[in-house]
Amino acid sequence: MRKVVIALAGGGVVAAVVLAAAIDPQLRDHIWPQVKAADAPAPVQPGIPVTPGTVTAQDVPVFLAGIGTVQAYNTDLIKTRVDGQIMKVTFHEGQEVQAGDPLVLIDPRPYQAVYDQAAAKQETDQANLDNAQRNYDRDAQIVKANLAVSQQQFDNDKATVAADKGMVDSDKAAVEAAKVNLDYCDIRAPIAGRLGVRLVDVGNIVHAADPGGLVSITQTKPIFVTFTMAQEHLHKIHEKQADGDLVVQAYGTDNKTLVSTGKLSVIDNSVDQTTGTIKLKATFDNTDERLWPGEFVNVRLILNTRKDVPTVPAETVQEGPDGKYVYVINPGDTVARRPVEVSAVQDGIAVIDKGLQAGDRVVVDGQYRLTEGARIRDVSKSGASG
């Protein structure tokens, strides 16, 4: 069989094969698969699976952190001021009360009797005083008219009036004292707050000298949080406080859940020399009572707020031999390694000082397989995990 070889330049390979096929079908079957493979484009390599994200601008607070203890605004242990038997308890444990609400009634009958006795004696002595005063006034008129009343009689009348007046004043004091003790039988809340566990029951005999109390009451609205800061921060706190009230945030034990927001109210007047710390106190409205006396909380004292700064998830930033860097996603789904400066990392967010701008696309997860110029694919779109 005769073979024909045709050499064509450039893109004439396909034309040569067509011509050869017309001359020799066996030659066509041999050459065509090779030409087809040579003309096919090179396969595109699949991208490395990553999770992308976008740089966002946020207001980021600059704060000092510490551990605080919640402290009731006022705490009272309710005690009896008179001796007697408890006749009635008019509160429930854990109840919220207002100032003046009745709590406990001590048997008032012995004190009512003392009061009535003192009041009766005052009436008797007042009658004697009134009679002595009339005698004195009568004798004074006789003396003025130069009638027969001895000077001794007149002086005795005068002394009797003074003595009876003293008795009446003493009786008034006794009545007031008896009234006070009688009022003490009706024990009422001295402040608004929340009651604790009841410490006595109806029928118990209580005494003013007893060391224990009847119930405790704590004022929780508003409420305090006390905490300490290192003394080197004191000048910063004073400087920022001069511009206005400083905000204090109370977080839960996980340091993520914001419990309440208040204001710095007190800076102690001295530094604790044993620890080198300064004690501070913040006041919270606590209208929802999310803060509870004795509770430990994480405290953030906000010094200022940085406005519209670039932020990324903390895991976006990688640490290399030359410092911190991120992978920036370019058009065409390729990445470039870019150095960055991080001013702070808080609550899982990295605050970027230099290297990124709001709107830049970055790789948040999957960086360990990346190199400069690598092609990527978004696993959040494809659902693949790579």
Secondary structure as GFF3:
##gff-version 3
##sequence-region A 1 386
A	DSSP	alpha_helix	13	23	.	.	.	ID=ss1
A	DSSP	alpha_helix	25	39	.	.	.	ID=ss2
A	DSSP	beta_strand	48	54	.	.	.	ID=ss3
A	DSSP	beta_strand	56	78	.	.	.	ID=ss4
A	DSSP	beta_strand	84	89	.	.	.	ID=ss5
A	DSSP	beta_strand	96	97	.	.	.	ID=ss6
A	DSSP	beta_strand	102	106	.	.	.	ID=ss7
A	DSSP	alpha_helix	109	144	.	.	.	ID=ss8
A	DSSP	alpha_helix	151	184	.	.	.	ID=ss9
A	DSSP	beta_strand	186	188	.	.	.	ID=ss10
A	DSSP	beta_strand	193	195	.	.	.	ID=ss11
A	DSSP	beta_strand	205	206	.	.	.	ID=ss12
A	DSSP	beta_strand	215	230	.	.	.	ID=ss13
A	DSSP	three_ten_helix	231	233	.	.	.	ID=ss14
A	DSSP	alpha_helix	234	241	.	.	.	ID=ss15
A	DSSP	beta_strand	247	251	.	.	.	ID=ss16
A	DSSP	beta_strand	258	272	.	.	.	ID=ss17
A	DSSP	beta_strand	277	284	.	.	.	ID=ss18
A	DSSP	beta_strand	296	313	.	.	.	ID=ss19
A	DSSP	three_ten_helix	314	316	.	.	.	ID=ss20
A	DSSP	beta_strand	318	320	.	.	.	ID=ss21
A	DSSP	beta_strand	323	330	.	.	.	ID=ss22
A	DSSP	beta_strand	334	339	.	.	.	ID=ss23
A	DSSP	beta_strand	341	346	.	.	.	ID=ss24
A	DSSP	beta_strand	349	354	.	.	.	ID=ss25
A	DSSP	beta_strand	361	365	.	.	.	ID=ss26
A	DSSP	three_ten_helix	367	369	.	.	.	ID=ss27
A	DSSP	beta_strand	376	378	.	.	.	ID=ss28
A	DSSP	alpha_helix	379	382	.	.	.	ID=ss29
###
